[in-house]
C-alpha cells in the first residue's frame, strides 16, 4: 500500500513538472528580451529593402552634386578658410559695432568678425590680399589701432595645408577600410560599412557648402572625427548581424536602440557645445568660433549617420543575408 502511494505521488509530481519543461523549451526557442534603452519602443519606419537602400544613395548623389558644383565654381570641394587659402587676421580693442567695422574696412576683403566680450576685443579676418593692399592695411592699423596684433598666412603655406589635408583624409579613410575588411573578411558587409561612412562625410561636406562653413583646421579635425563616429554604429550592427544568424529583425532592432542611444547622446553633447561656444557672450563668456564650427559639422555628420546606418547599411545587410550567397555562408 505504501509503495502504491509513493508511486502515485511520483506520477503526480512528473505531471506537474512536465508543463514547466515544455514552457522552458518554448521560452528557450524565443529571443530573450532585454533593456534596450530609451529607444527600445521607438516605432522605426519600415521600408522595403530597395527603398531603404535607394533613398540614402539618392541623398548621397545630391551631396556629390553639391560638392562638385562647389569644386567647379571655387576650385575646391569646400569653401576654404584662412588656414587653407591664406589671409590676414587682426585683433584689437574696440567698442564699434560690426556694421561700423565693416564700413571702416570696406576697402579690404573682410570676411569674418568675432568678439571676446571679456577682453573687449574684436577679431577681423581678411582673405588673401596682394602686397600693396596688405601694406595699406598695415599702415592704417598702425595709425588707427596702434595696439592691434596682426597675423598673416601666405598662400604658399596654405597650398601646402590643402595638400596635407587631402592626404590626411585619404590615408585615414584607407586605413579605416583596411581595418573593416580585416575584421569582417566579407566583401559585401565591409563595403556596406565603408559606403555608409563615406556617405556621412560627403553629406556633412555638402551641408558645409550649403551653409558656407569654411574648411579650417577645426572643421578638418571634425571631418576626421566623423570617420570614427560614423563606423562605430555600423560595426556594432554588422558584428551583431553576422555573429548571430537567427532573429535577423530582432538583432537589427536591438542594435538600433543601442546605436540611436549612442548617436543621440553625441548629438546632444555637440549641440550643447555649439550653444555655449556661439552664444556664450550672453552669459559673460567669450565666443569660440572654432568650437562652434566643429560642433556644427559633427551634428551634420551624426544626423546623416542615423540615416546611413539604419537604412543604407541595415538594408544592405538584410539584402545580403537573405540572398543565396548570404544564406549559403551564414546558414
C-alpha positions as a printed Julia matrix, in Angstrom:
331×3 Matrix{Float64}:
  0.0     0.0     0.0
  2.81    2.39    0.88
  4.52    1.58   -2.4
  1.34    2.42   -4.35
  1.0     5.77   -2.54
  4.64    6.65   -3.29
  4.22    5.69   -6.98
  1.04    7.83   -7.24
  2.8    10.86   -5.75
  5.75   10.38   -8.12
  3.4    10.29  -11.13
  1.66   13.49   -9.96
  4.96   15.25   -9.48
  6.05   14.27  -13.01
  2.81   15.63  -14.47
  3.3    18.9   -12.61
  6.87   19.22  -13.86
  6.05   18.29  -17.45
  4.35   21.61  -18.42
  7.23   23.54  -16.86
  9.7    21.73  -19.13
  7.52   22.48  -22.15
  7.42   26.14  -21.17
 11.2    26.17  -20.71
 11.7    24.72  -24.17
  9.26   27.2   -25.64
 10.88   30.15  -23.94
 14.38   29.0   -24.9
 13.38   28.98  -28.56
 12.43   32.65  -28.43
 14.68   35.68  -28.35
 15.15   36.86  -24.74
 14.06   40.41  -24.17
 16.46   42.9   -22.62
 16.52   46.53  -21.64
 17.47   48.34  -24.85
 17.48   51.88  -23.52
 15.23   54.87  -24.26
 14.82   53.95  -27.95
 13.63   50.36  -27.32
  9.98   51.18  -28.09
 10.71   53.57  -30.94
  8.45   52.98  -33.94
 11.06   52.97  -36.68
  9.66   53.43  -40.21
  9.53   50.12  -42.06
 10.72   50.48  -45.64
 11.17   47.82  -48.31
 14.82   46.85  -48.72
 15.17   48.61  -52.09
 13.78   51.87  -50.72
 15.9    51.64  -47.56
 18.98   51.4   -49.77
 17.84   53.72  -52.57
 16.84   56.79  -50.53
 20.24   57.24  -48.79
 22.04   56.62  -52.09
 19.91   59.3   -53.76
 20.78   61.77  -50.98
 24.46   60.82  -51.38
 24.19   61.58  -55.1
 22.73   65.03  -54.3
 25.58   65.67  -51.84
 28.13   64.73  -54.5
 26.47   67.12  -56.97
 26.62   69.99  -54.45
 30.28   69.25  -53.72
 31.04   69.01  -57.44
 29.33   72.36  -58.1
 31.41   73.97  -55.35
 34.57   72.49  -56.84
 33.73   73.83  -60.31
 32.9    77.33  -59.06
 35.64   77.77  -56.43
 38.35   75.29  -57.44
 37.96   73.39  -54.18
 35.32   70.93  -52.87
 34.87   73.17  -49.82
 34.95   76.89  -49.13
 38.47   77.36  -47.78
 39.18   79.29  -44.63
 42.2    81.36  -43.61
 44.26   78.26  -42.82
 43.89   76.83  -46.32
 43.71   79.8   -48.69
 45.81   82.41  -46.91
 44.77   85.7   -45.4
 45.23   88.13  -42.54
 43.78   88.21  -39.04
 43.91   91.31  -36.84
 42.84   91.7   -33.21
 42.31   94.97  -31.33
 40.15   96.56  -28.64
 37.13   98.48  -29.85
 33.56   99.41  -28.92
 32.44   99.8   -32.53
 29.61   97.68  -33.89
 30.08   95.07  -36.59
 28.36   97.32  -39.11
 30.73  100.19  -38.27
 33.78   97.93  -38.63
 32.54   96.6   -41.97
 32.11  100.15  -43.22
 35.53  101.17  -41.86
 37.34   98.28  -43.56
 35.2    98.21  -46.72
 38.28   98.8   -48.87
 39.71   95.45  -47.75
 38.39   91.88  -48.23
 36.91   91.49  -44.75
 35.38   88.02  -44.24
 34.52   87.38  -40.58
 34.23   89.43  -37.38
 34.31   87.73  -33.97
 34.45   89.21  -30.49
 35.66   88.43  -27.0
 33.36   90.31  -24.56
 35.63   89.61  -21.6
 38.62   91.33  -23.21
 36.57   93.78  -25.26
 38.43   92.82  -28.42
 37.31   92.27  -31.98
 38.96   89.8   -34.35
 38.76   90.59  -38.05
 39.65   88.01  -40.7
 40.56   89.1   -44.23
 41.02   86.89  -47.27
 44.31   86.8   -49.16
 45.44   90.2   -50.44
 48.13   91.44  -52.8
 51.23   93.1   -51.32
 50.05   96.68  -51.92
 46.67   96.13  -50.26
 48.26   94.32  -47.31
 50.78   97.16  -46.82
 47.92   99.68  -46.94
 46.03   97.74  -44.25
 49.15   97.53  -42.06
 49.72  101.29  -42.32
 46.1   102.07  -41.47
 46.21   99.78  -38.41
 49.42  101.44  -37.18
 47.63  104.82  -37.18
 44.1   103.87  -36.07
 44.85  100.92  -33.79
 48.49  101.03  -32.67
 47.96   98.16  -30.21
 46.46   95.81  -32.8
 48.06   92.42  -33.41
 48.32   91.11  -36.94
 48.92   87.6   -38.3
 49.22   86.72  -41.98
 49.15   83.29  -43.6
 50.77   83.13  -47.02
 49.21   81.39  -50.0
 52.21   79.05  -50.38
 51.83   77.75  -46.83
 48.07   77.47  -47.32
 48.5    75.41  -50.5
 50.73   73.06  -48.53
 48.0    72.8   -45.91
 45.49   71.87  -48.61
 47.6    69.0   -49.93
 48.3    67.75  -46.39
 44.59   67.86  -45.55
 43.64   65.86  -48.65
 46.38   63.33  -47.91
 45.25   63.04  -44.28
 41.62   62.37  -45.19
 42.54   59.81  -47.86
 45.03   57.94  -45.66
 42.62   57.88  -42.69
 39.81   56.55  -44.87
 42.0    53.88  -46.5
 43.29   52.67  -43.12
 39.71   52.54  -41.82
 38.67   50.47  -44.86
 41.57   48.06  -44.36
 40.63   47.53  -40.72
 36.99   46.9   -41.69
 37.99   44.26  -44.26
 40.3    42.59  -41.72
 37.53   42.47  -39.09
 34.71   41.06  -41.24
 36.59   39.3   -44.06
 33.49   39.51  -46.21
 33.18   41.84  -49.19
 29.53   42.93  -49.05
 29.28   43.76  -45.29
 32.63   45.56  -45.44
 31.58   47.64  -48.45
 28.3    48.46  -46.68
 30.18   49.89  -43.68
 32.6    51.85  -45.87
 29.82   53.22  -48.09
 27.87   54.37  -45.04
 30.92   56.16  -43.6
 31.71   57.77  -46.97
 28.12   59.0   -47.26
 28.26   60.53  -43.76
 31.34   62.56  -44.67
 30.06   63.66  -48.08
 26.69   64.78  -46.69
 28.5    66.76  -43.98
 30.73   68.35  -46.67
 27.69   69.23  -48.8
 25.92   70.85  -45.85
 29.1    72.81  -45.06
 28.94   74.19  -48.61
 25.22   74.97  -48.32
 25.67   76.89  -45.04
 29.04   78.32  -46.13
 31.05   76.8   -43.29
 34.68   77.16  -44.28
 37.33   74.47  -44.11
 39.69   75.35  -41.28
 41.94   73.27  -39.07
 38.97   72.88  -36.71
 36.44   71.7   -39.28
 39.1    69.47  -40.85
 39.52   67.79  -37.45
 35.74   67.38  -37.28
 35.73   65.55  -40.64
 38.46   63.23  -39.38
 36.45   62.56  -36.21
 33.43   61.73  -38.34
 35.32   58.78  -39.83
 35.46   57.23  -36.37
 31.99   58.31  -35.26
 30.36   57.05  -38.45
 31.72   53.49  -38.29
 31.09   52.69  -34.62
 27.36   52.0   -35.03
 27.98   50.32  -38.39
 30.47   47.93  -36.79
 28.05   47.29  -33.93
 25.27   46.43  -36.38
 27.38   44.3   -38.72
 29.03   42.35  -35.88
 25.64   41.54  -34.34
 24.01   40.51  -37.62
 26.89   38.35  -38.87
 27.73   36.89  -35.48
 24.24   35.63  -34.59
 22.4    34.27  -37.61
 18.92   33.84  -36.13
 16.35   36.52  -35.4
 17.63   38.98  -38.02
 14.89   41.55  -37.43
 15.26   41.39  -33.65
 19.04   41.75  -33.85
 18.7    44.84  -36.02
 16.07   46.29  -33.67
 18.28   45.64  -30.64
 21.31   47.24  -32.3
 19.23   50.18  -33.5
 18.08   51.0   -29.97
 21.68   50.89  -28.7
 23.07   52.78  -31.7
 20.46   55.55  -31.55
 21.22   56.0   -27.86
 24.93   56.4   -28.67
 24.36   58.77  -31.58
 21.64   60.74  -29.77
 23.93   61.31  -26.78
 26.7    62.54  -29.08
 24.33   64.91  -30.92
 23.1    66.4   -27.63
 26.7    66.86  -26.42
 27.75   68.66  -29.61
 24.55   70.72  -29.58
 25.38   71.96  -26.06
 28.93   72.72  -27.22
 27.58   74.7   -30.16
 25.23   76.75  -27.97
 27.92   77.54  -25.41
 30.61   78.39  -27.98
 28.25   80.51  -30.12
 26.12   82.29  -27.51
 28.43   82.28  -24.51
 28.57   86.09  -24.64
 25.04   86.12  -23.23
 26.49   84.68  -20.01
 29.67   86.76  -20.0
 31.74   84.08  -21.77
 33.79   84.55  -24.9
 32.61   83.09  -28.18
 34.76   80.36  -29.71
 34.06   80.17  -33.46
 36.33   77.15  -33.94
 34.32   75.03  -31.49
 31.07   76.29  -32.97
 32.16   75.16  -36.44
 33.42   71.79  -35.16
 30.17   71.06  -33.34
 28.08   72.08  -36.37
 29.98   69.75  -38.71
 29.72   66.9   -36.21
 25.96   67.39  -35.86
 25.61   67.31  -39.67
 27.56   64.07  -39.87
 25.84   62.36  -36.95
 22.36   63.12  -38.29
 23.45   61.69  -41.65
 24.83   58.66  -39.82
 21.39   57.82  -38.41
 20.0    57.53  -41.93
 23.01   55.76  -43.45
 23.39   53.2   -40.67
 19.77   52.23  -40.07
 18.56   52.46  -43.65
 21.52   52.05  -46.01
 23.79   49.72  -44.03
 20.89   47.85  -42.45
 19.2    47.43  -45.83
 22.37   46.15  -47.49
 22.94   43.64  -44.69
 19.36   42.45  -44.83
 19.54   42.03  -48.6
 22.84   40.15  -48.31
 21.72   37.82  -45.51
 18.59   36.9   -47.45
 20.47   36.36  -50.73
 21.61   32.85  -51.79
 25.23   33.82  -51.16
 24.48   35.05  -47.65
 22.28   32.06  -46.82
 24.97   29.65  -48.0
 27.69   31.35  -45.96
 25.76   32.17  -42.76
 23.07   29.46  -42.85
